[in-house]
Each structure stands twice: as structure tokens, then as C-alpha cells.
Amino acid sequence: MSFHLSPMQLSGKEVLPIIEGGKGVAVSNGETTGAWARAGGIGTFSAVNADNMDAEGHIIRTVYKGRSRKERFEELVTQGIAGGIKQAQIAHEVAQGNGRIHMNVLWEMGGAERILKGVLDEAKDLIHGVTCGAGMPFKLAPLAASYGVHYYPIISSARAFRALWLRSYKKFPEWLGGVVYEDPWLAGGHNGLSNSEDPNKPQDPYPRIVELRQTMNKFGLNHVPIVMAGGVWCLREWSDWIDNNEIGPIVFQLGTRPLLTQESPISDVWKQRLLNLKEGDIKLNKFSPTGFYSSAIYNSFLHELYERSDREIAFMDHASGDHSEALAFGVRHKEVFITKHDAQSAKEWIADGFSKALSTPDSTLIFVAPDKAQEIRQDQLDCMGCLSQCGFSNWAANDLGTTGRKADPRSFCIQKTLQSVAHDGELDHNLMFAGHTAYRFGQDPFYANGFVPTVKQLVDRIITGD
């Protein structure tokens, strides 16, 4: 069966309606973005702690010198701006005037607004669109419009877009390039599941997209495309969405498949891991310090977090009801009270080597090995404020520099692990984000015998429908 994909006017130019999804930290960079644009589509580099480069093209790793979190935060923002500008320049050079170049930011990242402005101050002529999610980016529209750049909010429900439109976006409709619907059950990285949605019960994206289109049409946005993101592998499987009156103009964003290209900066070991994934190897979990669910490859890193959560018990500061057993923990030997059942569990965990009890913000204790307790504490001390607020370290980008809550040892330092997996190639002991279709690398005949395509070869393949 033949398949045809027509070009579309996006971010001021007629291009193929396929977008490379922006993946941070340091995974979607200027090389991949430029190559995707050069092939006729829209490339997206990640401006989430983007890598700066020296004159020889070597990555300049940030070494934090500040003694306080606020000092390190300023270093992070400065590096983020420099890295974003550099990646935009690389993408522009590689694209050679073809396609469009977008930058992706997370609204909940530390210094998001400052980094956006800092990059656009220097590189607005190189960047044609800004995609932004992970939160409710009300300020995205006026900021993008002030630079004459199209904006693409990332949402996971019609209700979220309605709130954005009524509060902010209706004032800047001419710069709304598209609305990215990121499926919360299928997309890689952080996902926008609401409290009313069950992570274990995926919903069909079609009715959710139709509801989004109906909402947009009520606001006179019939012409504005929806970008389908999450779960997109080959476009032939989505052919009934194209030229569909219920959906209207539709664009497809692919985040997972661009991981496995020759231009992709991830390590060869990581690329081989992708080729050998099996269905079910991607897990949706809620360990992220952002508070969002996230999708990642199940490995020893996630395994340890799941086991850590299994060794969790509730406590009270005084004896009451079933909480009758005294337990002392920490360097100050604070005494709390737990149930007899939990006291027996704690005794067994301690005997197994998980002898350090750490308290959480929810009046619970988790039990970890001494070396893990030391690692957790050091990571919390080393915080540089990479999120607007962090559950793991209690950092917040406010005058006080804190959320006011206890740091949560059930989570992890996301900056540390994403920098490590991107630059050091250590896979099993770090977080590896991936979409839920990543197992298809091992099934798709395009990748037979370990074939790794160039971006151009991948784009040429995608526009055939396969």
C-alpha cells in the first residue's frame, strides 16, 4: 500500500511534518538537529543543560566551584545559556538553510526562563521554534512572541491546553506554531499523567486528540496543527490520522527512533542496548525528583529504587495504637515508634545489610546500605539547582532556596545520572530514558544485522511510511 506525506507550513517554512523530539540532557544536540532539518524536517535540540564546546569541538564539562547551592545554580544557568547558543550554532551550520530548527526546554528546569532568554538573545535568528513542557508554561507565549519565534507547548490533555490558552496564549495567537500532545503512557522521559489517570491503564490517544482539536477549534485554532508525540514509530500505522477531519492538521514527533543514528551522540554501547531491548523493558515509574512520572529502561538503577521503596515503613513520634515498638535511627539516635510487623521487617533488613534508616517527608523510613546512605547524602549536598524545585534535595529557585520540606531519599539526583549516562557511557547504573516503543529496534527489519542509519537514511525511511 502506497503512503504519501505532504509538506506543511511550520515555523514559517514548508517542511516535512515530522519533528525530531528534543531529548535532554545532551542527547538531542546540534548535530542531530541540524541533520534532521537538512533532511527536510524539524530538528529539535535540547536546551536542558546543553553542552558547550571548545574551539576543537570537545565538550566543556561543568565543574561547579560554588560552595552554596545558589552559587552553583548561577554556574548552571551560565553554562546552560552558553551550551544552548553553541548547539543552535552547530544545528544552523549542519542544516545549511534547510528545514527548521527548534529548541526544547523543560519549564520545571532550573532557570528555564533565564536560559530561554539568554539563548534567544544571541541565537534568535538561528532558532525558529521553542517547544516547552514539564509544567504549565504560561510565560512561554509572551517570551517567544517578544523574539518573533513560534512556540509549541507540550501538553497531555485538552484541559491543560484550555488553561494555557485562556490565561496567556490567546494574547499571542499568531506565534502559536502547534500544540504538542505528548501521550503520557507512551512517551519517553517525563510524562504528564494527572492524578486522575491510572499509570497502569493506558488510554487510546485518538479520542484525547479529538477532544484537543475540538477545544482548539472553539478558540478559532482550526488551522493550527497538533503534534502527536509518544508511541510514533512508523507513520503507516497512523495513516488514518492524516487528512482526518476530526483531527485536522497533524504533525508527528519521533523521539525514540532518532536515538539510533550515526549522528546521535549517545555511546555505541547505548545504541547496542537499544537494538537488544525486549517488549516490557521500558517502565513507567514515579521516582523522579520532579514529581512527574517518567519512562525509562529497566536496569539496576531502577531496580535499586524499586527495592528501596519496598523497604519503607511508617513511623510516629510517639507511641500510639499499633505503633508501639521503639526504634532509634540516625546519628542522633532519634526514637520513633513503628508497628510490631514493621519492627520485624526492619530487623531482617538490617541483618541483610540495609542498616541505615533514612526519614522521608511523609513520616516514613527507608532502609539502605551504609554506602548508599552516604551516596544519597553527598548527592543532596552537591545539589546545583537543576530543577525549579527538587524533591530529592529540597532545592527551590526562590529567595529562600528551599521548598521548606525535608529532602526525600526515595528519589535521586537527576542531573548527576543524566550527565553520567550521556557522557560516561555507564548504562546499567544510570537512568536511561526511552519511549515505550524502543523495543521495536530489535524487531524492525530496517535495523537488521545491527544497522545504524544516518539521520538522512532514517528520514527517508520514515516518509515511506515505514
Secondary structure as GFF3:
##gff-version 3
##sequence-region A 1 466
A	DSSP	beta_strand	8	10	.	.	.	ID=ss1
A	DSSP	beta_strand	13	15	.	.	.	ID=ss2
A	DSSP	beta_strand	18	20	.	.	.	ID=ss3
A	DSSP	alpha_helix	30	38	.	.	.	ID=ss4
A	DSSP	beta_strand	42	46	.	.	.	ID=ss5
A	DSSP	beta_strand	52	53	.	.	.	ID=ss6
A	DSSP	beta_strand	59	60	.	.	.	ID=ss7
A	DSSP	alpha_helix	69	95	.	.	.	ID=ss8
A	DSSP	beta_strand	100	106	.	.	.	ID=ss9
A	DSSP	alpha_helix	112	123	.	.	.	ID=ss10
A	DSSP	beta_strand	129	133	.	.	.	ID=ss11
A	DSSP	alpha_helix	140	146	.	.	.	ID=ss12
A	DSSP	beta_strand	150	155	.	.	.	ID=ss13
A	DSSP	alpha_helix	158	167	.	.	.	ID=ss14
A	DSSP	three_ten_helix	169	171	.	.	.	ID=ss15
A	DSSP	three_ten_helix	173	175	.	.	.	ID=ss16
A	DSSP	beta_strand	179	182	.	.	.	ID=ss17
A	DSSP	beta_strand	189	191	.	.	.	ID=ss18
A	DSSP	alpha_helix	205	218	.	.	.	ID=ss19
A	DSSP	beta_strand	226	229	.	.	.	ID=ss20
A	DSSP	three_ten_helix	235	241	.	.	.	ID=ss21
A	DSSP	beta_strand	250	254	.	.	.	ID=ss22
A	DSSP	three_ten_helix	257	259	.	.	.	ID=ss23
A	DSSP	alpha_helix	268	275	.	.	.	ID=ss24
A	DSSP	beta_strand	282	285	.	.	.	ID=ss25
A	DSSP	beta_strand	293	297	.	.	.	ID=ss26
A	DSSP	alpha_helix	300	310	.	.	.	ID=ss27
A	DSSP	beta_strand	312	314	.	.	.	ID=ss28
A	DSSP	beta_strand	325	329	.	.	.	ID=ss29
A	DSSP	beta_strand	334	338	.	.	.	ID=ss30
A	DSSP	alpha_helix	340	351	.	.	.	ID=ss31
A	DSSP	beta_strand	356	359	.	.	.	ID=ss32
A	DSSP	beta_strand	364	368	.	.	.	ID=ss33
A	DSSP	alpha_helix	370	381	.	.	.	ID=ss34
A	DSSP	alpha_helix	414	423	.	.	.	ID=ss35
A	DSSP	three_ten_helix	438	442	.	.	.	ID=ss36
A	DSSP	three_ten_helix	445	450	.	.	.	ID=ss37
A	DSSP	alpha_helix	455	462	.	.	.	ID=ss38
###
